[in-house]
Structures are given as structure tokens and as C-alpha cells.
């Protein structure tokens, strides 16, 4: 089916309701009905929140983000030269629901172990990256692979519910457009959060599986990898973001995996969202450093198209109400609420694409001079469990 691209100024908005709150069962029935009608939608929950939101686009046109002044939900690919897909608020209905404890129906899939050919191919790719790094051509490169699993049942909303149930600390989503595809994920990484002029991002790198019986230790490889990402982000946003602050690296948990994370914050002047996203995406955490050389290596050596894997997604320029009065009982002063514009964007990691009774699971890892090809393979195997655990 050909894809028709529309800019927002080319058409008039639909007279649809803007936002409504629903009971949980009604919420999921509404999404399923929209999905059955083959209309575009996204449903998502932010980390550590209890509210699930859904943006239901009312037609099948493909809208693109042009300059990041648009309002809606954006889904952008890994290739920064391609425009992100937008579900515009002017052409969509937004619904919300408190989800509480999620109980999902079982799936009947029985996934088979992957062929050792996957391992050999990936380890060869890692080895190529290490050789270039030791030759001084790269500091770091993030290589990836895709696993294809045949599945008997691909009920997207059941999978989405299982992701909601298992990954409370992640950005969990299901995204669908009939002209583009069906994606789901549970990502631990923020690209950026902008509220008014307050800017936040993170550097996330280094991975190990949580071991309950052993004390957690980070090796030089993981520490150096995380520092490369932090230094790159700070250097690139400096001059756009002011008053930059960086926290020391700390260990965070994402499912059964541990990562190193530093928080980066500052002030972003109005009108600079496009510029700062251009600096951040793709970060060394999902591409490498130097960026152009790492991207060229991936183009030459990765044997598939990442599409939306390691791209970004989230809310773009949405209006939110902030209560300036912290005392909820003081009703009189609650009139002093402020409405501000905020954007909340996440890197599309730990994700999969469902199509034609197949699940395509995307996974990767950062390679430095201290990398070990076999250990890098095992890291990707651990990462695939985020998606496999909700399918099988």
C-alpha cells in the first residue's frame, strides 16, 4: 500500500473529542475497536506512573514532524535524516485510564531457541568493531541484531498488557499505523524531557544481569562506555542548553538488567527543541562515537534495516497543568495553576515489531576496546528476554 505524506497545514482538523478519562475495561475496548478498524493509534504508560494514555488518530494519513513545533505523539526512526511520524492532537482523540493491577490473558506461543548462526554473525560484527576501535578509527560503536520468531498468536493488546504488568519502571507502549506497522516496547532510556524551559536527559550505558547472590560490580568496559556517552551529550548540548548539571553515575534496574546512568539537566531556551533533539539523536548509547564514523560502520556492516529500533518516541509539545500550590487543602490558591508546554521523548530500546505472524525482536550493545565478543553476545541474549518473556 502506498504511503501518502501530509503536512499539517495541508488539511483541516477533525471535529473529534480531545481528551476523556475512562474505566480500564472501556479503555482497552476502545483501543481494540480502533485497531480493528485499522486506524492509527498509540497506547502508552510512562515510567512509574499508573495512568495509561492512548492517542487515537481519526484517519489513516501519515503526518510527519517538520520542525518540532507540532503537537502530538511522535515516532521517529533510527536514521536521523528521516522525519518522524506524528499522531497530531488536532486530528486525534486522547483517552486515559487508571490501570492498577493488570491481568492479561495467556498466549499460546512456544518460541524455539535461535540458531547458533545468529551468534556467529553477531560475534563477527563485534570483532570488526573492536578492530576499528583499537586502530583508533572509533571510540565506541553500538552494534545490533534482529531475531525473527514465528508466533501462533500476535494479539498486540495482550502483549501490551503483559508489558505493563512486568515493566513498571519502563516506558511501555504499543504503536500502530496501517501504512507503516505495529510496534511494542518497554524502554528504560529517556531521550529528553522538556517542561517549559527545564531540560532533562540521561546517559545510559553498560549492562549486566542482576545477580541476587553476588555483589554488583562494574568493570572498566562498562564505566568507560558510560562516560563516553555522558561526555558526548554534555559537549553537544553545550551552547544550546545552559546551566548544565550532571550527576555521578549510579546503578539503575530495568527488568532483570542493571545499567549505569547519569542524569543531565539544564535550561533550554524557547524554540530550541529541534536543535537539541538533533544534537542528541542518535546518541553514542545507540550509535557510537564519533557519530558519523560509527553510523557509517553500521551502514556498512549491520545486515538489516533498524527502522524504528533505537529511534525515539513520545509526547511532543503537549499542554500540562502545574499546580503552584503544594497544599491541596488550600482550594482558594489552587486557582493559581499554570499551563505549560512539555515534551517527553524516549529512546526506542527493548522493542519488537509484529507482522505476518512473526515477531521481530531488536537488540544491541555498546562495543569498546575492552569488549569481549562472547560476553557481548550473552548481553544481547539477556536483553531479548524483555520481549520474549511476554510472548512465550
matplotlib code that plots the C-alpha trace (Angstrom):
import matplotlib.pyplot as plt

x = [0.0, 1.5, 2.2, 0.8, 2.6, 0.7, 1.9, -0.4, -1.1, -2.4, -5.6, -8.2, -8.6, -11.4, -14.2, -13.3, -13.3, -9.9, -9.5, -11.5, -11.0, -12.3, -12.6, -9.9, -12.1, -13.7, -10.3, -9.0, -12.2, -12.0, -8.4, -9.3, -12.2, -9.9, -7.3, -9.9, -10.9, -7.2, -6.9, -3.6, -3.1, -0.6, -1.2, 1.5, 2.4, 5.3, 7.8, 6.4, 3.0, -0.4, -2.2, -2.2, -2.9, -3.9, -3.8, -6.4, -5.9, -9.1, -7.8, -5.1, -3.0, 0.7, 1.7, 5.3, 7.2, 8.7, 10.3, 9.3, 6.7, 4.0, 1.8, 1.0, 2.8, 6.0, 7.5, 10.9, 13.3, 17.0, 18.0, 18.0, 17.6, 14.1, 11.2, 9.3, 5.7, 3.2, -0.2, -1.3, -3.6, -5.7, -6.6, -6.8, -8.7, -6.8, -8.2, -6.8, -7.4, -6.1, -4.8, -4.0, -3.0, -3.0, -4.1, -3.7, -4.8, -2.3, -0.7, -0.2, 3.2, 6.1, 9.2, 12.2, 15.8, 17.7, 20.2, 23.9, 24.3, 22.9, 25.7, 28.5, 27.3, 26.9, 30.3, 31.9, 30.3, 31.5, 35.1, 35.1, 34.1, 36.8, 39.4, 38.5, 38.4, 41.9, 43.1, 41.9, 39.1, 36.3, 35.9, 32.8, 30.2, 26.8, 26.1, 22.7, 20.8, 17.2, 15.7, 12.8, 10.3, 7.3, 4.3, 1.0, -0.8, 0.1, -2.6, -1.0, -3.1, -2.5, 1.3, 0.9, -0.9, 1.9, 4.5, 2.6, 2.4, 6.1, 7.9, 6.7, 9.9, 10.0, 8.2, 5.8, 3.9, 2.0, 2.1, 0.2, -0.3, -1.8, 0.6, 3.7, 3.5, 2.9, 5.5, 5.7, 8.3, 9.4, 12.3, 14.4, 16.0, 14.9, 16.0, 14.9, 12.2, 11.4, 8.9, 8.7, 12.4, 13.5, 15.5, 16.5, 18.2, 20.3, 23.3, 22.6, 25.2, 26.7, 24.6, 24.8, 22.3, 21.2, 22.7, 20.9, 23.7, 26.6, 27.6, 27.2, 30.5, 31.2, 34.2, 36.3, 34.5, 31.1, 32.4, 34.3, 31.3, 29.0, 31.5, 31.8, 28.1, 28.0, 30.8, 29.4, 25.9, 27.3, 29.7, 27.0, 24.2, 26.6, 25.7, 22.1, 21.3, 22.6, 23.3, 24.2, 24.4, 25.5, 25.0, 27.6, 26.8, 24.6, 23.1, 19.5, 17.4, 15.4, 13.6, 16.2, 19.1, 21.2, 22.6, 24.8, 23.0, 23.9, 21.2, 21.9, 19.8, 19.8, 17.8, 16.6, 15.6, 12.2, 12.3, 15.4, 13.7, 14.6, 18.2, 18.7, 17.0, 19.3, 22.2, 21.0, 19.8, 21.4, 23.4, 26.6, 24.3, 22.6, 25.0, 28.6, 31.3, 32.4, 28.8, 29.4, 32.1, 30.1, 27.0, 29.0, 30.3, 26.7, 25.5, 28.4, 28.2, 24.8, 22.9, 19.4, 17.4, 16.9, 13.7, 12.3, 14.5, 16.8, 14.8, 12.7, 9.0, 6.8, 4.8, 5.6, 4.6, 1.6, -0.1, 0.1, -1.3, 1.1, -0.4, 1.7, 0.0, 1.5, -1.2, -4.1, -6.5, -6.0, -8.6, -8.6, -4.9, -5.5, -6.7, -3.0, -2.3, -0.1, -0.3, 3.0, 4.2, 6.1, 7.7, 8.7, 10.7, 12.2, 14.7, 13.1, 15.0, 13.8, 11.2, 9.7, 7.7, 4.8, 3.9, 2.6, 2.6, 6.2, 7.9, 11.0, 12.9, 15.6, 18.6, 22.2, 25.1, 27.9, 31.4, 34.6, 38.2, 37.6, 34.7, 34.6, 32.6, 31.2, 30.2, 28.6, 26.5, 25.4, 24.4, 22.1, 20.6, 19.7, 18.2, 15.9, 14.2, 12.3, 10.3, 10.5, 9.0, 5.8, 5.4, 6.1]
y = [0.0, 3.4, 5.8, 9.3, 12.0, 15.1, 18.2, 19.6, 22.8, 20.8, 19.7, 20.8, 19.1, 16.7, 17.7, 14.9, 15.0, 16.0, 14.1, 11.8, 9.6, 6.1, 2.9, 0.4, -2.1, 0.6, 2.0, -1.3, -2.0, 1.5, 0.8, -2.6, -1.2, 1.4, -1.2, -3.5, -0.5, -0.3, 3.2, 4.6, 4.7, 4.6, 3.5, 4.0, 4.4, 6.5, 5.0, 4.6, 6.0, 4.4, 6.2, 4.7, 7.1, 6.5, 8.8, 7.6, 9.2, 9.6, 8.8, 6.8, 9.6, 9.7, 13.0, 14.0, 16.1, 19.0, 21.4, 20.1, 22.9, 20.3, 18.9, 15.2, 11.9, 11.4, 8.0, 8.6, 6.1, 5.5, 7.3, 11.0, 12.0, 10.6, 12.6, 11.2, 10.0, 12.2, 11.5, 15.2, 16.2, 18.2, 15.0, 12.6, 11.8, 11.2, 8.9, 7.9, 5.3, 4.3, 0.7, -0.5, -4.2, -5.6, -9.2, -10.4, -13.4, -16.1, -16.5, -19.9, -19.3, -21.7, -20.0, -22.0, -21.2, -19.2, -20.8, -20.6, -18.8, -15.7, -15.9, -16.4, -13.5, -11.2, -12.0, -11.4, -8.0, -7.2, -8.3, -5.9, -3.1, -3.9, -4.0, -0.5, 0.9, -0.5, 1.0, 4.4, 4.8, 4.7, 5.3, 3.2, 1.6, 0.2, -2.9, -4.6, -7.6, -8.7, -12.1, -13.4, -15.7, -17.4, -16.9, -18.6, -15.7, -12.0, -10.3, -6.9, -5.7, -8.9, -8.4, -4.7, -5.7, -8.1, -5.4, -3.1, -5.8, -6.8, -3.4, -0.7, 1.3, 1.5, 3.5, 0.8, 1.3, -0.3, 1.8, 1.1, 2.6, 0.6, 2.1, 1.6, -1.3, -2.5, -2.0, -2.6, -1.9, -1.3, 1.1, 2.2, 5.2, 8.9, 10.9, 14.2, 15.8, 19.4, 21.2, 24.9, 25.7, 23.0, 20.4, 16.8, 13.9, 10.9, 9.0, 5.3, 2.6, -0.6, -3.7, -6.7, -9.2, -8.8, -11.4, -11.7, -13.8, -11.7, -8.1, -5.8, -4.7, -2.7, -3.3, -0.8, -1.6, -0.5, 2.5, 3.8, 3.2, 5.2, 8.0, 8.3, 8.7, 11.3, 13.4, 13.3, 14.5, 17.4, 18.5, 18.6, 20.3, 22.9, 26.1, 25.2, 24.2, 26.5, 25.9, 22.2, 19.9, 16.2, 13.7, 10.9, 7.6, 5.3, 1.8, 1.5, -1.5, -2.3, -5.5, -8.1, -6.0, -3.3, -0.2, 2.8, 6.1, 9.8, 12.5, 15.7, 18.8, 22.5, 25.3, 25.1, 28.4, 28.6, 27.4, 25.1, 21.7, 20.8, 21.8, 19.8, 16.7, 16.9, 17.0, 14.1, 11.7, 9.3, 9.3, 7.2, 4.9, 3.6, 4.5, 5.2, 7.9, 9.7, 9.7, 10.0, 7.3, 5.0, 5.4, 4.7, 1.5, 0.4, 1.2, -0.9, -3.9, -4.3, -6.7, -5.3, -2.0, -0.9, 1.1, 2.4, 0.4, 2.9, 5.8, 7.8, 8.3, 10.2, 13.3, 16.4, 19.9, 18.9, 21.3, 20.3, 21.9, 22.5, 23.3, 26.1, 25.4, 22.4, 22.4, 20.6, 21.6, 25.3, 25.4, 29.1, 29.2, 26.3, 28.9, 29.8, 26.8, 27.4, 25.7, 24.9, 23.0, 19.8, 17.2, 13.7, 11.6, 8.1, 6.1, 3.0, 0.2, -3.3, -3.3, -5.6, -5.4, -7.8, -8.6, -11.7, -14.0, -13.1, -11.2, -9.3, -8.6, -5.9, -5.8, -4.5, -3.5, -0.9, -2.0, -0.5, -1.6, -3.8, -5.7, -9.5, -10.9, -13.8, -11.6, -9.1, -11.9, -13.0, -9.4, -9.3, -12.7, -11.2, -8.2, -10.2, -11.6, -8.4, -9.1, -13.0, -13.1, -11.5, -13.6, -17.1]
z = [0.0, -1.0, 1.8, 1.4, 3.3, 4.6, 6.3, 9.0, 7.1, 4.1, 5.9, 8.5, 11.9, 12.5, 14.9, 17.4, 21.2, 22.5, 25.8, 28.0, 31.1, 31.0, 33.1, 32.4, 30.5, 28.4, 27.6, 26.2, 24.3, 22.7, 21.6, 20.3, 18.3, 16.8, 16.0, 14.4, 12.2, 11.1, 12.3, 13.7, 17.5, 20.3, 23.9, 26.5, 30.1, 31.4, 34.0, 37.5, 36.6, 36.9, 34.1, 30.6, 27.7, 24.1, 21.1, 18.5, 15.1, 13.2, 9.7, 8.0, 6.7, 7.5, 9.2, 9.6, 12.1, 10.2, 12.8, 16.3, 16.8, 16.1, 18.9, 19.3, 19.6, 17.6, 16.5, 14.8, 13.1, 13.9, 10.7, 11.7, 8.1, 8.0, 9.5, 12.5, 12.2, 14.1, 15.5, 15.7, 18.6, 16.1, 14.3, 17.2, 20.3, 23.6, 26.2, 29.6, 32.3, 35.7, 35.1, 38.6, 38.6, 35.1, 34.5, 30.9, 29.0, 28.2, 24.8, 23.1, 21.5, 22.0, 20.8, 19.7, 20.6, 18.0, 15.7, 16.5, 13.2, 14.9, 17.5, 15.0, 12.8, 15.8, 17.3, 13.9, 13.8, 17.3, 16.4, 13.4, 15.7, 18.2, 15.5, 14.3, 17.8, 18.6, 15.3, 16.5, 14.0, 16.6, 20.3, 20.6, 18.3, 19.1, 17.0, 16.9, 15.5, 14.9, 15.9, 13.9, 15.7, 14.3, 16.6, 16.7, 18.3, 18.0, 20.0, 20.4, 23.3, 25.3, 24.7, 25.7, 29.0, 29.8, 29.3, 31.6, 34.2, 34.1, 33.5, 35.9, 35.6, 31.8, 29.1, 27.8, 24.5, 21.6, 18.3, 15.1, 11.7, 8.9, 6.4, 8.5, 11.0, 14.6, 17.3, 21.0, 23.6, 27.2, 27.1, 30.1, 28.4, 28.2, 25.1, 26.7, 28.9, 28.5, 30.7, 29.9, 29.7, 32.1, 30.3, 31.4, 29.7, 30.7, 29.7, 30.0, 29.1, 30.5, 31.1, 33.4, 34.6, 38.2, 40.5, 43.8, 45.3, 44.3, 45.0, 42.0, 40.3, 37.2, 35.1, 33.2, 29.9, 31.3, 33.2, 30.2, 27.9, 30.2, 30.5, 26.7, 26.4, 29.2, 27.8, 24.3, 25.4, 27.5, 24.8, 22.1, 24.1, 25.5, 23.7, 23.3, 26.9, 29.7, 33.4, 32.7, 35.7, 35.7, 38.5, 39.2, 37.5, 39.5, 39.0, 37.9, 37.3, 34.1, 34.4, 35.3, 33.9, 35.6, 33.8, 34.7, 34.4, 34.9, 34.9, 32.9, 33.3, 32.4, 30.8, 27.2, 25.6, 23.8, 20.2, 20.6, 20.8, 17.2, 17.7, 21.0, 19.6, 16.6, 18.9, 21.0, 18.4, 17.7, 21.0, 21.5, 23.6, 20.4, 17.6, 18.8, 18.8, 16.7, 15.4, 11.7, 11.6, 13.8, 11.7, 8.6, 10.2, 11.0, 7.5, 6.0, 8.4, 10.0, 7.8, 8.2, 8.5, 12.1, 11.1, 14.3, 16.6, 18.5, 17.2, 19.7, 20.6, 22.9, 23.6, 21.7, 22.8, 24.9, 27.3, 31.0, 34.1, 37.0, 40.5, 42.0, 45.4, 47.1, 49.8, 48.2, 51.0, 50.2, 47.5, 47.1, 46.0, 43.6, 41.1, 40.6, 38.3, 35.3, 31.9, 30.4, 27.3, 27.8, 25.6, 26.9, 24.4, 25.0, 23.1, 21.4, 23.0, 24.1, 21.3, 18.7, 15.5, 14.8, 11.3, 9.4, 12.4, 13.1, 15.9, 15.1, 18.2, 18.1, 20.4, 20.6, 22.7, 23.0, 21.9, 23.3, 23.2, 26.3, 24.8, 24.6, 21.6, 23.6, 26.5, 24.1, 22.6, 26.0, 26.9, 23.8, 24.8, 28.3, 26.6, 24.4, 27.5, 27.9, 24.7, 24.8, 28.3, 27.2, 24.0, 25.2]

ax = plt.figure().add_subplot(projection="3d")
ax.plot(x, y, z, "-o")
ax.set_aspect("equal")
plt.show()
